[in-house]
């Protein structure tokens, strides 16, 4: 899938990790874990896996409400958002998600 993803502007997990906090990115992968902790005030965490690693995508409640069916109905997803670097951990705060 990588050639098609690259044409769509999707970057790999290591490339995301190399970006600074706040940089807008597009990522994709198979969602392997979805967590909705009670203490997270409606925030959902989706772990995506591409050919080079895993990355957490954070979905605020309003975004999750809009994309819930897309995430649950597609094994591969593309997410647009901003990089969040926090103490060596990297994630993407999603603004949009679509199936691939």
PAZAPA-4460 file (N, C-alpha, C; in steps of 0.05 Angstrom, whole numbers, plus 32768, in hexadecimal, padded with zeros to 4 digits):
% residues 100
    n_x    n_y    n_z   ca_x   ca_y   ca_z    c_x    c_y    c_z   seq   type   mol
   8010   7FE8   8000   8000   8000   8000   8011   801A   8000     1      X     A
   802A   8017   8007   803A   802F   800B   803B   8042   7FF3     2      X     A
   803E   8039   7FDA   803E   804C   7FC4   8024   805D   7FC2     3      X     A
   800D   8050   7FC6   7FF4   805E   7FC5   7FF2   8071   7FDD     4      X     A
   7FFB   8069   7FF4   7FFA   807A   800C   800C   8092   8009     5      X     A
   8024   808E   7FFE   8036   80A4   7FF9   802A   80B8   7FE6     6      X     A
   801D   80AF   7FD1   8010   80C1   7FBE   7FFA   80D1   7FCC     7      X     A
   7FEE   80C5   7FE1   7FD8   80D3   7FF0   7FE3   80E5   8006     8      X     A
   7FFE   80E7   8008   800A   80F8   801C   800D   80EC   8037     9      X     A
   800B   80D1   8039   800D   80C3   8052   802B   80BE   8058    10      X     A
   8033   80C4   8071   804F   80BF   8079   8050   80A7   808C    11      X     A
   8067   809B   808E   806A   8083   809F   806F   808B   80BC    12      X     A
   806D   8077   80CD   8070   807B   80EA   808A   8089   80F1    13      X     A
   80A2   807F   80E7   80BA   808D   80ED   80BB   80AA   80E4    14      X     A
   80AE   80B0   80CE   80AD   80CB   80C4   809C   80DD   80D7    15      X     A
   8087   80D2   80E2   8077   80E1   80F5   8087   80E7   810D    16      X     A
   8096   80D3   8117   80A6   80D7   812F   80BB   80EC   812C    17      X     A
   80C4   80F1   8113   80D9   8105   810D   80CE   8121   810C    18      X     A
   80B3   8125   810B   80A7   813F   8109   80A5   814C   8124    19      X     A
   80A4   8166   8124   80A1   8176   813D   8084   8177   8145    20      X     A
   8080   817E   815E   8066   8181   816A   8056   8196   815A    21      X     A
   803D   818F   8154   802B   81A1   8146   802B   819F   8127    22      X     A
   803E   8190   811C   803F   818C   80FF   8027   817C   80F5    23      X     A
   801B   8186   80DF   8004   8178   80D3   800E   8160   80C3    24      X     A
   8002   8149   80C7   800B   8131   80B9   7FF3   8120   80B0    25      X     A
   7FF8   810D   809F   7FE4   80F9   8096   7FF1   80DE   809B    26      X     A
   7FE4   80CD   80AA   7FEE   80B2   80B0   7FDA   809D   80A9    27      X     A
   7FE3   8084   80A7   7FD1   806F   80A0   7FDB   8055   80AC    28      X     A
   7FC9   8042   80AF   7FD1   8028   80B8   7FB9   8018   80C0    29      X     A
   7FBF   7FFF   80C8   7FAA   7FEE   80D3   7FA6   7FF5   80F0    30      X     A
   7F8D   7FF8   80F9   7F89   7FFE   8115   7F89   7FE4   8125    31      X     A
   7F9C   7FE1   8137   7F9F   7FC8   8145   7F94   7FCA   8162    32      X     A
   7F92   7FE1   816D   7F87   7FE4   8188   7F77   7FFE   8189    33      X     A
   7F60   7FFD   8195   7F50   8015   8199   7F49   8016   81B7    34      X     A
   7F51   802C   81C4   7F4C   802E   81E1   7F3B   8047   81E6    35      X     A
   7F28   8043   81F8   7F15   8058   8200   7F15   8058   821F    36      X     A
   7F2A   8061   822C   7F2C   8060   8249   7F16   8072   8256    37      X     A
   7F0C   8068   826C   7EF7   8077   827B   7F02   8092   8285    38      X     A
   7F1C   8093   828B   7F28   80AB   8296   7F30   80C0   8281    39      X     A
   7F2C   80B9   8267   7F35   80CB   8251   7F20   80DF   8248    40      X     A
   7F0A   80E1   8255   7EF5   80F5   824F   7EEC   80F3   8232    41      X     A
   7EE8   80DB   8228   7EDE   80D7   820D   7EF3   80D5   81F7    42      X     A
   7F0C   80D9   81FE   7F21   80D7   81EA   7F26   80BA   81E3    43      X     A
   7F2A   80B4   81CA   7F2F   8099   81C0   7F4B   8098   81B5    44      X     A
   7F5A   8082   81BB   7F75   807E   81B1   7F75   8066   819F    45      X     A
   7F7E   806A   8186   7F80   8055   8173   7F9D   8050   816C    46      X     A
   7FA7   8038   816F   7FC2   8032   8167   7FC2   8028   814B    47      X     A
   7FD1   8036   8139   7FD3   802E   811D   7FEE   8021   8119    48      X     A
   7FEE   800D   8108   8007   7FFF   8100   800B   8001   80E2    49      X     A
   8022   800C   80DA   802A   800B   80BE   8041   7FF8   80BB    50      X     A
   804E   7FF8   80A4   8064   7FE5   809F   807D   7FEA   80AF    51      X     A
   807E   8001   80BD   8096   8009   80CB   8092   800C   80E9    52      X     A
   807A   8009   80F3   8076   800C   8110   805A   8013   8117    53      X     A
   8057   801B   8131   803C   8022   813B   803C   803F   8144    54      X     A
   8024   804B   8143   8020   8067   814A   8004   806A   8156    55      X     A
   8003   807A   816B   7FE9   807F   8178   7FDC   8097   816A    56      X     A
   7FC2   8094   8164   7FB2   80AA   815A   7F9D   80B1   816F    57      X     A
   7F9C   80CA   8177   7F8A   80D4   818C   7F72   80E1   817F    58      X     A
   7F5A   80D8   8188   7F41   80E2   817D   7F31   80F0   8193    59      X     A
   7F2E   810A   8191   7F1E   8119   81A4   7F01   8110   81A1    60      X     A
   7EF0   8114   81B5   7ED4   810A   81B4   7EC5   8113   819B    61      X     A
   7EC7   812C   8193   7EB8   8135   817B   7EC2   8127   8162    62      X     A
   7EDC   8123   8160   7EE7   8115   8148   7EDE   80F8   8149    63      X     A
   7EE1   80EB   8161   7ED9   80CF   8163   7EBB   80CB   815B    64      X     A
   7EAA   80DD   8164   7E8E   80DB   815D   7E8A   80DC   813F    65      X     A
   7E9A   80EC   8131   7E97   80EF   8114   7EA3   80D8   8104    66      X     A
   7EB7   80CA   810F   7EC6   80B6   8100   7EC3   809A   810B    67      X     A
   7EB3   8096   8120   7EB0   807C   812D   7EAA   8065   811A    68      X     A
   7E97   8069   8109   7E8F   8054   80F5   7EA6   804E   80E2    69      X     A
   7EB4   8063   80DA   7ECB   805F   80C7   7EE1   804E   80D4    70      X     A
   7EE8   8055   80ED   7EFD   8046   80FB   7EF4   8029   80FF    71      X     A
   7EDB   8025   8109   7ED2   800A   810E   7ECD   7FFA   80F5    72      X     A
   7EC7   8007   80DF   7EC0   7FF9   80C6   7ED7   7FF4   80B3    73      X     A
   7EEF   7FFE   80B9   7F06   7FFB   80A7   7F1E   7FF1   80B6    74      X     A
   7F2B   7FDD   80AB   7F43   7FD3   80B9   7F5B   7FE5   80B4    75      X     A
   7F5B   7FF3   809D   7F70   8006   8097   7F64   8022   8096    76      X     A
   7F71   8035   80A3   7F67   8051   80A4   7F7D   8065   809E    77      X     A
   7F75   807C   8095   7F87   8093   8091   7F7D   80A9   80A4    78      X     A
   7F90   80B5   80B3   7F89   80CA   80C6   7F99   80E3   80C0    79      X     A
   7F8C   80FA   80C0   7F99   8114   80BE   7F99   8120   80DA    80      X     A
   7FAF   812D   80E1   7FB0   813A   80FB   7FCB   8147   8100    81      X     A
   7FD0   814D   811A   7FE8   815B   8121   7FF9   8149   8134    82      X     A
   8013   814B   8130   8026   813C   8141   8025   8146   815D    83      X     A
   8025   8134   8170   8028   813A   818C   8040   812C   8197    84      X     A
   8055   813B   819E   806D   8130   81AA   806C   8136   81C8    85      X     A
   806E   8121   81D8   806C   8125   81F5   807F   8112   8203    86      X     A
   8096   811D   820B   80A9   810D   821B   80B3   80F4   820C    87      X     A
   80B8   80F6   81F3   80C2   80DF   81E3   80AC   80CF   81D6    88      X     A
   8093   80D2   81DF   807D   80C4   81D3   8071   80D5   81BD    89      X     A
   8069   80C9   81A7   805E   80D7   8190   8043   80CC   818A    90      X     A
   8030   80DE   8184   8015   80D6   817C   800B   80EB   8168    91      X     A
   7FF4   80E5   815C   7FE7   80F8   814A   7FCC   80FE   8154    92      X     A
   7FC6   8118   8158   7FAC   8121   8160   7F9C   8124   8147    93      X     A
   7F89   8112   8142   7F7A   8110   8129   7F65   8126   8127    94      X     A
   7F62   8130   810E   7F4D   8143   8107   7F39   8136   80F4    95      X     A
   7F43   8122   80E5   7F32   8114   80D2   7F3C   80F7   80CE    96      X     A
   7F2A   80E5   80C8   7F31   80C9   80C3   7F20   80BF   80AD    97      X     A
   7F2C   80AF   809B   7F1D   80A2   8086   7F28   8086   8081    98      X     A
   7F18   8075   8075   7F21   805A   806F   7F33   8059   8057    99      X     A
   7F42   8044   8055   7F54   8040   803E   7F4F   8026   8031   100      X     A
***
